[in-house]
Amino acid sequence: MRDAVGLFMALQTQWKWIGAGMAGAFRSGIDYPAIAPTAAALDVKLTADLFNDIRLLERESLRVWNARR
């Protein structure tokens, strides 16, 4: 999970945002095409398990952010 957290933190600028008019904007998820090159830049092997860990962190982050809205 250590690689997942490091990679997830490196992806912090790669979130997709959706405009919601007067309601502002909200995150919809990580830009998945950015994951592989970011992992490569960090010399982290992107495995299926690591990808699933990233998705878990993404899902929980979205849950927390959306609860604050």
PDB file of N, CA, C and O in Angstrom, chain B, residues numbered from 101:
ATOM      1  N   MET B 101       0.819  -1.200   0.000  1.00  0.00           N
ATOM      2  CA  MET B 101       0.000   0.000   0.000  1.00  0.00           C
ATOM      3  C   MET B 101       0.864   1.266   0.000  1.00  0.00           C
ATOM      4  O   MET B 101       0.403   2.344  -0.376  1.00  0.00           O
ATOM      5  N   ARG B 102       2.116   1.120   0.424  1.00  0.00           N
ATOM      6  CA  ARG B 102       3.012   2.279   0.453  1.00  0.00           C
ATOM      7  C   ARG B 102       3.191   2.875  -0.940  1.00  0.00           C
ATOM      8  O   ARG B 102       3.131   4.094  -1.102  1.00  0.00           O
ATOM      9  N   ASP B 103       3.412   2.021  -1.958  1.00  0.00           N
ATOM     10  CA  ASP B 103       3.529   2.519  -3.332  1.00  0.00           C
ATOM     11  C   ASP B 103       2.240   3.194  -3.765  1.00  0.00           C
ATOM     12  O   ASP B 103       2.271   4.210  -4.460  1.00  0.00           O
ATOM     13  N   ALA B 104       1.109   2.638  -3.360  1.00  0.00           N
ATOM     14  CA  ALA B 104      -0.189   3.203  -3.748  1.00  0.00           C
ATOM     15  C   ALA B 104      -0.357   4.605  -3.183  1.00  0.00           C
ATOM     16  O   ALA B 104      -0.808   5.510  -3.886  1.00  0.00           O
ATOM     17  N   VAL B 105      -0.001   4.788  -1.933  1.00  0.00           N
ATOM     18  CA  VAL B 105      -0.148   6.108  -1.312  1.00  0.00           C
ATOM     19  C   VAL B 105       0.797   7.113  -1.971  1.00  0.00           C
ATOM     20  O   VAL B 105       0.397   8.241  -2.258  1.00  0.00           O
ATOM     21  N   GLY B 106       2.035   6.714  -2.209  1.00  0.00           N
ATOM     22  CA  GLY B 106       2.982   7.605  -2.874  1.00  0.00           C
ATOM     23  C   GLY B 106       2.526   7.986  -4.268  1.00  0.00           C
ATOM     24  O   GLY B 106       2.596   9.153  -4.653  1.00  0.00           O
ATOM     25  N   LEU B 107       2.058   6.999  -5.027  1.00  0.00           N
ATOM     26  CA  LEU B 107       1.572   7.267  -6.377  1.00  0.00           C
ATOM     27  C   LEU B 107       0.312   8.125  -6.330  1.00  0.00           C
ATOM     28  O   LEU B 107       0.166   9.056  -7.122  1.00  0.00           O
ATOM     29  N   PHE B 108      -0.588   7.820  -5.416  1.00  0.00           N
ATOM     30  CA  PHE B 108      -1.817   8.597  -5.269  1.00  0.00           C
ATOM     31  C   PHE B 108      -1.492  10.064  -4.970  1.00  0.00           C
ATOM     32  O   PHE B 108      -2.103  10.963  -5.547  1.00  0.00           O
ATOM     33  N   MET B 109      -0.549  10.302  -4.086  1.00  0.00           N
ATOM     34  CA  MET B 109      -0.164  11.678  -3.761  1.00  0.00           C
ATOM     35  C   MET B 109       0.468  12.376  -4.966  1.00  0.00           C
ATOM     36  O   MET B 109       0.264  13.573  -5.168  1.00  0.00           O
ATOM     37  N   ALA B 110       1.229  11.636  -5.758  1.00  0.00           N
ATOM     38  CA  ALA B 110       1.840  12.221  -6.953  1.00  0.00           C
ATOM     39  C   ALA B 110       0.793  12.577  -8.003  1.00  0.00           C
ATOM     40  O   ALA B 110       1.038  13.419  -8.867  1.00  0.00           O
ATOM     41  N   LEU B 111      -0.361  11.944  -7.932  1.00  0.00           N
ATOM     42  CA  LEU B 111      -1.443  12.197  -8.888  1.00  0.00           C
ATOM     43  C   LEU B 111      -2.368  13.328  -8.441  1.00  0.00           C
ATOM     44  O   LEU B 111      -3.408  13.552  -9.060  1.00  0.00           O
ATOM     45  N   GLN B 112      -2.006  14.037  -7.383  1.00  0.00           N
ATOM     46  CA  GLN B 112      -2.909  15.048  -6.830  1.00  0.00           C
ATOM     47  C   GLN B 112      -3.281  16.152  -7.816  1.00  0.00           C
ATOM     48  O   GLN B 112      -4.317  16.795  -7.651  1.00  0.00           O
ATOM     49  N   THR B 113      -2.463  16.382  -8.831  1.00  0.00           N
ATOM     50  CA  THR B 113      -2.804  17.408  -9.829  1.00  0.00           C
ATOM     51  C   THR B 113      -3.527  16.814 -11.034  1.00  0.00           C
ATOM     52  O   THR B 113      -3.776  17.518 -12.012  1.00  0.00           O
ATOM     53  N   GLN B 114      -3.861  15.545 -10.974  1.00  0.00           N
ATOM     54  CA  GLN B 114      -4.447  14.854 -12.124  1.00  0.00           C
ATOM     55  C   GLN B 114      -5.928  14.516 -11.933  1.00  0.00           C
ATOM     56  O   GLN B 114      -6.433  13.586 -12.563  1.00  0.00           O
ATOM     57  N   TRP B 115      -6.616  15.249 -11.085  1.00  0.00           N
ATOM     58  CA  TRP B 115      -8.047  15.010 -10.880  1.00  0.00           C
ATOM     59  C   TRP B 115      -8.848  15.682 -11.980  1.00  0.00           C
ATOM     60  O   TRP B 115      -8.527  16.792 -12.406  1.00  0.00           O
ATOM     61  N   LYS B 116      -9.885  15.009 -12.433  1.00  0.00           N
ATOM     62  CA  LYS B 116     -10.830  15.600 -13.379  1.00  0.00           C
ATOM     63  C   LYS B 116     -11.865  16.381 -12.572  1.00  0.00           C
ATOM     64  O   LYS B 116     -12.330  15.923 -11.529  1.00  0.00           O
ATOM     65  N   TRP B 117     -12.211  17.544 -13.060  1.00  0.00           N
ATOM     66  CA  TRP B 117     -13.203  18.400 -12.417  1.00  0.00           C
ATOM     67  C   TRP B 117     -14.372  18.605 -13.371  1.00  0.00           C
ATOM     68  O   TRP B 117     -14.192  18.674 -14.587  1.00  0.00           O
ATOM     69  N   ILE B 118     -15.547  18.699 -12.815  1.00  0.00           N
ATOM     70  CA  ILE B 118     -16.753  18.964 -13.604  1.00  0.00           C
ATOM     71  C   ILE B 118     -17.382  20.238 -13.077  1.00  0.00           C
ATOM     72  O   ILE B 118     -17.615  20.382 -11.877  1.00  0.00           O
ATOM     73  N   GLY B 119     -17.652  21.161 -13.987  1.00  0.00           N
ATOM     74  CA  GLY B 119     -18.342  22.389 -13.603  1.00  0.00           C
ATOM     75  C   GLY B 119     -19.812  22.102 -13.364  1.00  0.00           C
ATOM     76  O   GLY B 119     -20.445  21.355 -14.110  1.00  0.00           O
ATOM     77  N   ALA B 120     -20.344  22.708 -12.313  1.00  0.00           N
ATOM     78  CA  ALA B 120     -21.751  22.489 -11.958  1.00  0.00           C
ATOM     79  C   ALA B 120     -22.497  23.819 -11.886  1.00  0.00           C
ATOM     80  O   ALA B 120     -23.364  24.010 -11.034  1.00  0.00           O
ATOM     81  N   GLY B 121     -22.150  24.728 -12.785  1.00  0.00           N
ATOM     82  CA  GLY B 121     -22.840  26.018 -12.831  1.00  0.00           C
ATOM     83  C   GLY B 121     -22.690  26.789 -11.534  1.00  0.00           C
ATOM     84  O   GLY B 121     -21.583  26.966 -11.024  1.00  0.00           O
ATOM     85  N   MET B 122     -23.808  27.243 -11.012  1.00  0.00           N
ATOM     86  CA  MET B 122     -23.808  28.043  -9.786  1.00  0.00           C
ATOM     87  C   MET B 122     -23.365  27.230  -8.567  1.00  0.00           C
ATOM     88  O   MET B 122     -22.978  27.802  -7.548  1.00  0.00           O
ATOM     89  N   ALA B 123     -23.420  25.922  -8.668  1.00  0.00           N
ATOM     90  CA  ALA B 123     -23.016  25.066  -7.547  1.00  0.00           C
ATOM     91  C   ALA B 123     -21.499  24.903  -7.468  1.00  0.00           C
ATOM     92  O   ALA B 123     -20.993  24.253  -6.553  1.00  0.00           O
ATOM     93  N   GLY B 124     -20.781  25.482  -8.410  1.00  0.00           N
ATOM     94  CA  GLY B 124     -19.324  25.383  -8.399  1.00  0.00           C
ATOM     95  C   GLY B 124     -18.821  24.234  -9.248  1.00  0.00           C
ATOM     96  O   GLY B 124     -19.354  23.967 -10.326  1.00  0.00           O
ATOM     97  N   ALA B 125     -17.811  23.564  -8.769  1.00  0.00           N
ATOM     98  CA  ALA B 125     -17.210  22.443  -9.488  1.00  0.00           C
ATOM     99  C   ALA B 125     -16.915  21.330  -8.493  1.00  0.00           C
ATOM    100  O   ALA B 125     -16.781  21.565  -7.292  1.00  0.00           O
ATOM    101  N   PHE B 126     -16.819  20.131  -9.014  1.00  0.00           N
ATOM    102  CA  PHE B 126     -16.499  19.007  -8.138  1.00  0.00           C
ATOM    103  C   PHE B 126     -15.598  18.025  -8.863  1.00  0.00           C
ATOM    104  O   PHE B 126     -15.587  17.951 -10.092  1.00  0.00           O
ATOM    105  N   ARG B 127     -14.845  17.276  -8.077  1.00  0.00           N
ATOM    106  CA  ARG B 127     -13.951  16.260  -8.633  1.00  0.00           C
ATOM    107  C   ARG B 127     -14.782  15.060  -9.066  1.00  0.00           C
ATOM    108  O   ARG B 127     -15.716  14.651  -8.377  1.00  0.00           O
ATOM    109  N   SER B 128     -14.424  14.504 -10.222  1.00  0.00           N
ATOM    110  CA  SER B 128     -15.137  13.306 -10.683  1.00  0.00           C
ATOM    111  C   SER B 128     -14.250  12.066 -10.640  1.00  0.00           C
ATOM    112  O   SER B 128     -14.748  10.946 -10.753  1.00  0.00           O
ATOM    113  N   GLY B 129     -12.956  12.255 -10.481  1.00  0.00           N
ATOM    114  CA  GLY B 129     -12.046  11.120 -10.421  1.00  0.00           C
ATOM    115  C   GLY B 129     -10.686  11.481 -10.981  1.00  0.00           C
ATOM    116  O   GLY B 129     -10.484  12.566 -11.526  1.00  0.00           O
ATOM    117  N   ILE B 130      -9.769  10.557 -10.836  1.00  0.00           N
ATOM    118  CA  ILE B 130      -8.412  10.741 -11.350  1.00  0.00           C
ATOM    119  C   ILE B 130      -8.420  10.521 -12.858  1.00  0.00           C
ATOM    120  O   ILE B 130      -9.160   9.682 -13.372  1.00  0.00           O
ATOM    121  N   ASP B 131      -7.595  11.280 -13.553  1.00  0.00           N
ATOM    122  CA  ASP B 131      -7.414  11.104 -14.990  1.00  0.00           C
ATOM    123  C   ASP B 131      -6.560   9.847 -15.196  1.00  0.00           C
ATOM    124  O   ASP B 131      -5.334   9.894 -15.104  1.00  0.00           O
ATOM    125  N   TYR B 132      -7.230   8.727 -15.473  1.00  0.00           N
ATOM    126  CA  TYR B 132      -6.546   7.430 -15.523  1.00  0.00           C
ATOM    127  C   TYR B 132      -5.372   7.375 -16.496  1.00  0.00           C
ATOM    128  O   TYR B 132      -4.381   6.715 -16.185  1.00  0.00           O
ATOM    129  N   PRO B 133      -5.425   8.033 -17.662  1.00  0.00           N
ATOM    130  CA  PRO B 133      -4.250   7.991 -18.541  1.00  0.00           C
ATOM    131  C   PRO B 133      -2.984   8.584 -17.910  1.00  0.00           C
ATOM    132  O   PRO B 133      -1.884   8.343 -18.406  1.00  0.00           O
ATOM    133  N   ALA B 134      -3.122   9.344 -16.841  1.00  0.00           N
ATOM    134  CA  ALA B 134      -1.950   9.926 -16.176  1.00  0.00           C
ATOM    135  C   ALA B 134      -1.284   8.957 -15.207  1.00  0.00           C
ATOM    136  O   ALA B 134      -0.160   9.204 -14.771  1.00  0.00           O
ATOM    137  N   ILE B 135      -1.950   7.868 -14.864  1.00  0.00           N
ATOM    138  CA  ILE B 135      -1.417   6.970 -13.839  1.00  0.00           C
ATOM    139  C   ILE B 135      -0.137   6.271 -14.296  1.00  0.00           C
ATOM    140  O   ILE B 135       0.858   6.287 -13.572  1.00  0.00           O
ATOM    141  N   ALA B 136      -0.141   5.665 -15.471  1.00  0.00           N
ATOM    142  CA  ALA B 136       1.028   4.902 -15.930  1.00  0.00           C
ATOM    143  C   ALA B 136       2.280   5.765 -16.070  1.00  0.00           C
ATOM    144  O   ALA B 136       3.335   5.369 -15.575  1.00  0.00           O
ATOM    145  N   PRO B 137       2.211   6.934 -16.726  1.00  0.00           N
ATOM    146  CA  PRO B 137       3.440   7.725 -16.820  1.00  0.00           C
ATOM    147  C   PRO B 137       3.917   8.266 -15.468  1.00  0.00           C
ATOM    148  O   PRO B 137       5.118   8.434 -15.254  1.00  0.00           O
ATOM    149  N   THR B 138       2.991   8.534 -14.573  1.00  0.00           N
ATOM    150  CA  THR B 138       3.383   8.993 -13.239  1.00  0.00           C
ATOM    151  C   THR B 138       4.076   7.867 -12.481  1.00  0.00           C
ATOM    152  O   THR B 138       5.090   8.091 -11.821  1.00  0.00           O
ATOM    153  N   ALA B 139       3.531   6.661 -12.575  1.00  0.00           N
ATOM    154  CA  ALA B 139       4.167   5.500 -11.942  1.00  0.00           C
ATOM    155  C   ALA B 139       5.564   5.286 -12.518  1.00  0.00           C
ATOM    156  O   ALA B 139       6.512   5.035 -11.774  1.00  0.00           O
ATOM    157  N   ALA B 140       5.693   5.386 -13.835  1.00  0.00           N
ATOM    158  CA  ALA B 140       6.999   5.202 -14.476  1.00  0.00           C
ATOM    159  C   ALA B 140       7.992   6.264 -14.008  1.00  0.00           C
ATOM    160  O   ALA B 140       9.160   5.958 -13.768  1.00  0.00           O
ATOM    161  N   ALA B 141       7.535   7.503 -13.879  1.00  0.00           N
ATOM    162  CA  ALA B 141       8.416   8.583 -13.423  1.00  0.00           C
ATOM    163  C   ALA B 141       8.907   8.345 -12.001  1.00  0.00           C
ATOM    164  O   ALA B 141      10.001   8.772 -11.633  1.00  0.00           O
ATOM    165  N   LEU B 142       8.091   7.662 -11.208  1.00  0.00           N
ATOM    166  CA  LEU B 142       8.462   7.352  -9.825  1.00  0.00           C
ATOM    167  C   LEU B 142       9.177   6.007  -9.707  1.00  0.00           C
ATOM    168  O   LEU B 142       9.535   5.579  -8.610  1.00  0.00           O
ATOM    169  N   ASP B 143       9.380   5.348 -10.844  1.00  0.00           N
ATOM    170  CA  ASP B 143       9.999   4.019 -10.884  1.00  0.00           C
ATOM    171  C   ASP B 143       9.202   3.008 -10.051  1.00  0.00           C
ATOM    172  O   ASP B 143       9.767   2.193  -9.321  1.00  0.00           O
ATOM    173  N   VAL B 144       7.876   3.087 -10.182  1.00  0.00           N
ATOM    174  CA  VAL B 144       6.958   2.177  -9.496  1.00  0.00           C
ATOM    175  C   VAL B 144       6.313   1.290 -10.552  1.00  0.00           C
ATOM    176  O   VAL B 144       5.787   1.787 -11.547  1.00  0.00           O
ATOM    177  N   LYS B 145       6.350  -0.014 -10.339  1.00  0.00           N
ATOM    178  CA  LYS B 145       5.733  -0.950 -11.274  1.00  0.00           C
ATOM    179  C   LYS B 145       4.216  -0.918 -11.085  1.00  0.00           C
ATOM    180  O   LYS B 145       3.709  -1.187  -9.996  1.00  0.00           O
ATOM    181  N   LEU B 146       3.512  -0.589 -12.147  1.00  0.00           N
ATOM    182  CA  LEU B 146       2.055  -0.497 -12.091  1.00  0.00           C
ATOM    183  C   LEU B 146       1.456  -1.882 -12.322  1.00  0.00           C
ATOM    184  O   LEU B 146       1.389  -2.360 -13.454  1.00  0.00           O
ATOM    185  N   THR B 147       1.031  -2.507 -11.255  1.00  0.00           N
ATOM    186  CA  THR B 147       0.402  -3.827 -11.318  1.00  0.00           C
ATOM    187  C   THR B 147      -1.106  -3.666 -11.178  1.00  0.00           C
ATOM    188  O   THR B 147      -1.600  -2.586 -10.852  1.00  0.00           O
ATOM    189  N   ALA B 148      -1.823  -4.744 -11.426  1.00  0.00           N
ATOM    190  CA  ALA B 148      -3.278  -4.717 -11.252  1.00  0.00           C
ATOM    191  C   ALA B 148      -3.633  -4.418  -9.800  1.00  0.00           C
ATOM    192  O   ALA B 148      -4.577  -3.673  -9.536  1.00  0.00           O
ATOM    193  N   ASP B 149      -2.893  -4.988  -8.864  1.00  0.00           N
ATOM    194  CA  ASP B 149      -3.161  -4.729  -7.445  1.00  0.00           C
ATOM    195  C   ASP B 149      -2.924  -3.263  -7.093  1.00  0.00           C
ATOM    196  O   ASP B 149      -3.707  -2.662  -6.358  1.00  0.00           O
ATOM    197  N   LEU B 150      -1.852  -2.694  -7.615  1.00  0.00           N
ATOM    198  CA  LEU B 150      -1.564  -1.284  -7.348  1.00  0.00           C
ATOM    199  C   LEU B 150      -2.651  -0.400  -7.953  1.00  0.00           C
ATOM    200  O   LEU B 150      -3.105   0.551  -7.317  1.00  0.00           O
ATOM    201  N   PHE B 151      -3.066  -0.707  -9.167  1.00  0.00           N
ATOM    202  CA  PHE B 151      -4.136   0.061  -9.806  1.00  0.00           C
ATOM    203  C   PHE B 151      -5.413  -0.007  -8.972  1.00  0.00           C
ATOM    204  O   PHE B 151      -6.092   1.004  -8.792  1.00  0.00           O
ATOM    205  N   ASN B 152      -5.739  -1.187  -8.465  1.00  0.00           N
ATOM    206  CA  ASN B 152      -6.929  -1.328  -7.622  1.00  0.00           C
ATOM    207  C   ASN B 152      -6.788  -0.549  -6.320  1.00  0.00           C
ATOM    208  O   ASN B 152      -7.770   0.005  -5.826  1.00  0.00           O
ATOM    209  N   ASP B 153      -5.587  -0.500  -5.758  1.00  0.00           N
ATOM    210  CA  ASP B 153      -5.361   0.307  -4.553  1.00  0.00           C
ATOM    211  C   ASP B 153      -5.575   1.792  -4.847  1.00  0.00           C
ATOM    212  O   ASP B 153      -6.162   2.509  -4.036  1.00  0.00           O
ATOM    213  N   ILE B 154      -5.100   2.252  -6.003  1.00  0.00           N
ATOM    214  CA  ILE B 154      -5.309   3.650  -6.401  1.00  0.00           C
ATOM    215  C   ILE B 154      -6.801   3.931  -6.530  1.00  0.00           C
ATOM    216  O   ILE B 154      -7.282   4.971  -6.079  1.00  0.00           O
ATOM    217  N   ARG B 155      -7.528   3.010  -7.141  1.00  0.00           N
ATOM    218  CA  ARG B 155      -8.976   3.188  -7.293  1.00  0.00           C
ATOM    219  C   ARG B 155      -9.681   3.230  -5.938  1.00  0.00           C
ATOM    220  O   ARG B 155     -10.635   3.987  -5.756  1.00  0.00           O
ATOM    221  N   LEU B 156      -9.218   2.428  -4.996  1.00  0.00           N
ATOM    222  CA  LEU B 156      -9.789   2.449  -3.649  1.00  0.00           C
ATOM    223  C   LEU B 156      -9.547   3.811  -2.984  1.00  0.00           C
ATOM    224  O   LEU B 156     -10.464   4.392  -2.404  1.00  0.00           O
ATOM    225  N   LEU B 157      -8.324   4.311  -3.069  1.00  0.00           N
ATOM    226  CA  LEU B 157      -8.017   5.623  -2.503  1.00  0.00           C
ATOM    227  C   LEU B 157      -8.831   6.718  -3.188  1.00  0.00           C
ATOM    228  O   LEU B 157      -9.310   7.645  -2.535  1.00  0.00           O
ATOM    229  N   GLU B 158      -8.983   6.609  -4.495  1.00  0.00           N
ATOM    230  CA  GLU B 158      -9.787   7.572  -5.250  1.00  0.00           C
ATOM    231  C   GLU B 158     -11.239   7.554  -4.768  1.00  0.00           C
ATOM    232  O   GLU B 158     -11.826   8.602  -4.500  1.00  0.00           O
ATOM    233  N   ARG B 159     -11.800   6.373  -4.665  1.00  0.00           N
ATOM    234  CA  ARG B 159     -13.205   6.223  -4.258  1.00  0.00           C
ATOM    235  C   ARG B 159     -13.443   6.797  -2.860  1.00  0.00           C
ATOM    236  O   ARG B 159     -14.431   7.494  -2.630  1.00  0.00           O
ATOM    237  N   GLU B 160     -12.538   6.503  -1.937  1.00  0.00           N
ATOM    238  CA  GLU B 160     -12.701   7.012  -0.572  1.00  0.00           C
ATOM    239  C   GLU B 160     -12.508   8.525  -0.512  1.00  0.00           C
ATOM    240  O   GLU B 160     -13.194   9.210   0.246  1.00  0.00           O
ATOM    241  N   SER B 161     -11.580   9.044  -1.305  1.00  0.00           N
ATOM    242  CA  SER B 161     -11.388  10.498  -1.359  1.00  0.00           C
ATOM    243  C   SER B 161     -12.635  11.180  -1.889  1.00  0.00           C
ATOM    244  O   SER B 161     -13.074  12.194  -1.345  1.00  0.00           O
ATOM    245  N   LEU B 162     -13.204  10.630  -2.945  1.00  0.00           N
ATOM    246  CA  LEU B 162     -14.437  11.204  -3.491  1.00  0.00           C
ATOM    247  C   LEU B 162     -15.566  11.148  -2.472  1.00  0.00           C
ATOM    248  O   LEU B 162     -16.351  12.090  -2.359  1.00  0.00           O
ATOM    249  N   ARG B 163     -15.650  10.052  -1.733  1.00  0.00           N
ATOM    250  CA  ARG B 163     -16.700   9.923  -0.715  1.00  0.00           C
ATOM    251  C   ARG B 163     -16.564  11.028   0.334  1.00  0.00           C
ATOM    252  O   ARG B 163     -17.555  11.647   0.722  1.00  0.00           O
ATOM    253  N   VAL B 164     -15.342  11.271   0.787  1.00  0.00           N
ATOM    254  CA  VAL B 164     -15.108  12.303   1.801  1.00  0.00           C
ATOM    255  C   VAL B 164     -15.396  13.687   1.234  1.00  0.00           C
ATOM    256  O   VAL B 164     -16.088  14.483   1.868  1.00  0.00           O
ATOM    257  N   TRP B 165     -14.871  13.983   0.045  1.00  0.00           N
ATOM    258  CA  TRP B 165     -15.090  15.302  -0.547  1.00  0.00           C
ATOM    259  C   TRP B 165     -16.569  15.556  -0.819  1.00  0.00           C
ATOM    260  O   TRP B 165     -17.067  16.655  -0.574  1.00  0.00           O
ATOM    261  N   ASN B 166     -17.265  14.554  -1.321  1.00  0.00           N
ATOM    262  CA  ASN B 166     -18.688  14.730  -1.624  1.00  0.00           C
ATOM    263  C   ASN B 166     -19.528  14.873  -0.362  1.00  0.00           C
ATOM    264  O   ASN B 166     -20.577  15.517  -0.391  1.00  0.00           O
ATOM    265  N   ALA B 167     -19.088  14.289   0.733  1.00  0.00           N
ATOM    266  CA  ALA B 167     -19.815  14.430   2.001  1.00  0.00           C
ATOM    267  C   ALA B 167     -19.713  15.860   2.532  1.00  0.00           C
ATOM    268  O   ALA B 167     -20.575  16.303   3.291  1.00  0.00           O
ATOM    269  N   ARG B 168     -18.681  16.568   2.144  1.00  0.00           N
ATOM    270  CA  ARG B 168     -18.471  17.956   2.595  1.00  0.00           C
ATOM    271  C   ARG B 168     -19.296  18.954   1.795  1.00  0.00           C
ATOM    272  O   ARG B 168     -19.427  20.110   2.199  1.00  0.00           O
ATOM    273  N   ARG B 169     -19.841  18.535   0.690  1.00  0.00           N
ATOM    274  CA  ARG B 169     -20.593  19.442  -0.187  1.00  0.00           C
ATOM    275  C   ARG B 169     -21.929  19.774   0.385  1.00  0.00           C
ATOM    276  O   ARG B 169     -22.692  20.525  -0.223  1.00  0.00           O
TER     277      ARG B 169
END
